[in-house]
Amino acid sequence: MPFADTVEALPEDVLIHTWDLARATDGDERLDQDVVAHVHAHLKPMDEALRQPWAFGPKTPVPDGADLQTEFLCFVGRRP
C-alpha cells in the first residue's frame, strides 16, 4: 500500500507513532494541531470500542490545563 494511502486510511497511527518516535529519539514532539484536532474528534465517538487489546489501552490522566495535543495523547494511552 502506498504511504499516502496509509496516512488517509489510518491517520491516527501515523500521528501517534510520529510522537512516539520523536519521544524515543529526543526529537521535536510537537504535532500539527489541525491534524491532532481532526483525529481526536474522529476517535472520541469510538472511545469504548478503542479500549480493546487490538487498539488502545486505557486512557491516562489528563493534567489540569493540558493543551489539545496532551489531551489527545492521554486519550490514546500515552504519557506525555
N, C-alpha and C positions, 0 to 999 in steps of 0.2 A: 504494500500500500504506500503510495507517495506520502511524504511527510505532511504536505499541505492538507491532504485528506484526513490524516490522523488528527491534526490540530482542529479541524472542523468537527470531526466526529467525537473527539474526547478532549475538549479544551481544558477540562479540569485536570486531567493527567499532566498535560504539558505545563500548565500553570503551577500546580503543586510541586511537580518534580523539578521545575526551574528553581523554585525556592529551596527545595531540598539540596540540590547541587550547589547553589550559592552558599547555603549554610555550611555544607560539608567542606567547601573549599575556601571559606572566609571571603567569599565574593560579595558583590552588591546584592542584597536580599530584597531590594525594592522591586515590587511588581507593578505593572501597568494598572493604575487604579480603575480605568474603564473596563479592562478585562476582568479584574477582581470583582467589580460590581456586577458585571454581566453573569459571570459563572456562579457567584454566590446567590444571586437572585434565581438562577436556573436550578440550583441544587436545593435551596431551602424547602421548597414544597415536597421534596423527596426525602426529607430528613430521616424518617423512620426506616424506610427501605435501604438507606445508605448505611445503616448500622449493622449490616450483615458482614460476615467474615470475608466475603469476596470484595467488599467495597471499603468503607472507612470504619475505623474503630470508634470508640466513644469520643464525644466532644471533650475538649479540655476547657477549663475555666477561662473566661474572658476577663482580663484585667479591667478595672474601672478606667474609663476614659480611653479605651482602646480605639485605634483607628480601624478603618474598614478592612485593611489587609490583616491586621491582627485578629479581628473578629472572624474573618474568613478562615484563617489558618487554624484557629481554635475549633471552628465548626468541623473542619476535616480531620481533627485529632492531632494537629501539630502543636508544639510548644515553642512559640516564637520568643 
